Amino acid sequence: MLNWVILHYTAMNSAAEAIERLCDPVHQVSAHYVISKSGAVTQLVSEDMRAWHAGQSYWQGCRDMNSASIGIELCNRGDHPFPVPQIRALASLLSGVCTRNDIPQHSVIGHSDIALGRKADPGARFDWRALAQMGFGIWADPGAATVVDTAVFDANLGRIGYDTDASLETRLRAFRLHFRPTGVGSLDAVDCAIATALADNFQLT
């Protein structure tokens, strides 16, 4: 059963390079779709087949994300913004994928969310807030940020879906990549407020 869509960046200069690599069995990596910078969508694996895009991973109790998710690769090196045509194509693709597979639209997450400390894609330049405004993924702006409570933050990350066996530092980095890419330093009240809002607003687990 498919429950999630996982977003990646290719870390390559062109969609053609990425497709060539993803189709080469030597590399043992694949994805269901690749979206070029111009918004061209290429399907590499049927949605009813397992692709090797997640690797060692965890989300909401699942440790075999390859079998439970659709993988979408966005052509981007990870160091520059994602073009508007590419994001529009992504939203259109997500609409079809979620509808066909009965995947909740909020169940769109990043490789960095499920592979803590191992992967950083789709990276700090990906605009999760804009995608959420299009109806996909999750986002929450913080309410009043006054309290730093590590135990509550940990509990909320577990409620959202993160692997609670990872260190606090590792989880905080992954959390910030998605929800607060400009955040630096130790856990603070803003991180805690965002995590609380997410856990309270989305019944994810």
N, C-alpha and C positions, 0 to 999 in steps of 0.2 A: 504493500500500500504506500502510495506517495503522500507525504505530509508536508514537505517543504520545497522551496526553491532556493538554491544557493548561488550567490553572485560571486564572480571571480574577475580579476583582471588578468590579461594574458602575459603581461610583462615583456611584450615583444613589440616591434615597431610597426607591424602590419598584420591585418587579419589573415592574409595569405600565409605568412610565416607561422602563425599560430595554428591554422588549420592543418598545415603540413605536419607540424609536430604532433598535434592531437590525433592525426590519422596514422602515425607511425607506431606500430606495435612495440618497437624497441623501447620507447619511452614509458610505456605502460601508464598512460594518462589519456583521458578522453573527457568529452563533455557533450551534452545534448545539443547545445547551440553556441554559435559564435556571432557576435554583433560587431560589425566594423565601425570605424569612426564616423562613416557617412550614414550609418543606420541600416546597412545591408545585413540581413539575417540569413545565416547558413546553418541548416540542421545537419548534425553529424551522427547522432544516435537517436533512434526512435524513442519516444517518450515511455514506451512500455518495456524498454530495455535498460539494464543497469550500466551506468557510465562510471569511469574511474576518475572522479573529479574531487571528491572530498578527502580521501585518504583517512588516516587515523583521526577520528573526530568524535564529538559528543554534542548532543543537543536534546534537552528535555527527556533524558533517560535513554535516548537511542545512541548506540555506539557503532552502528552500521549505516551511516548517512548516505553512502553510495546507493544502497538499496531502497532508501526512503525519500529520495529527493531528485529533483531535476537540476542539472548544472548548466549555468549560463556564463559564458566567457565574454567579457567586454574588452575589445581591443584598446589597451591602455598600458603604458609602461609603469603606471603608478605614481608618476611625478608631475602629472599635468591634469587639468580639469577634463571631465568627460563632455564631449560635444553635445549640444542640444539635440541634433538629429538622432544621435545614438541613444540618448535617454528616452526620447519619444518612441523609438523603435522598441526599446526595452519595455516600456509601459504597455505598448500594444501586444508584444509577445507574452508578457506576464498575464494580461487579460485572458488570452486564449489558453495558455498553459494551466492557469488556476481553474478556469471554467471546465476544461476537458478532464482534469484530474481531480476535481473537487477539493482543491487545496485552498484553504482560507487565504484571502489576500494579505492578511497580516503575517503570514508564514513565509515571508521572503527575508532571508538573512544573508550575512556575508561569510565567506570562508574563514575570516578572522574570528568570527563568533563561535565557530564549531571546532577550530583547530588552534586552541589557545597556545600562544607562544611559538607556534610553528608557522603560521601563515598570517599575512597582514592584508590580503586583498579582500574587497576591492579598494581598500586603502583610505587614507585621510582625505583625498581629493574627491571621493565619491560623495554626492549630496543626498544623504539618506532622508533629510528633512523634505527636500523637493519631491523625492519618490513617494514619501508618505502622503504628501499633499495630492499626489496623483492616485492615491488609494492603495498603495502597496508597501509592505513592510510596516515597521512600528517606529514611532517617534514620540517623544514627550518633552515639552519645554518645562524646565524646573519651576516649581512653586517657590514658596519662601524657603530660602536656603540658610538655615541657622544652626543645624545640628550635624556633627560628625559622629556617626555611630558605626563602627566597623562591623559589629555583629548584625545589625539591621541591614547594612549594605550587602553583606554576604548572603543573608537570607533572601533579600530581594533579587540578587543575581541568580540564585537557585530557582526562585519562582519564575523568573523570566526564561531560564533555560540553560544558563551557563554551567560548565563543569565546575562544581564546587571543590573538586579534588585538587585543582590547580592552585598555585600560590595566589595570595591577594594581589601582589604586584603584577602577575601575569594576567589575572582576570581584569584588573583595573585598566591595564593597557588595551586589552581587547575591547572592553566596554567603551573606553574613550575613543578608540578608532571609529566606532559606529556612532556614538551619541554625543561625543564632545572632543573632536579631533584637536582642538586648540588647548585642551587641558594639559597641565604639566604639574610635576611635583607629586606630593603625597595625596592620598584620599582627602577630599575636602567636602564641605557642605553642599556644594553644587552637584557633585557626583552623587551624593546621597539623595538629594532631592529628585534628581532625574530618575534614579533607580526606583525610588518609591513610587513616583508617578507612573512609570512603566509597569511595575508589578501590580499596582492598583487598577490601572486602566485596561490591561489586557489579561484575560484569563488564559494564560499560555500553557500552564501545566496542570 
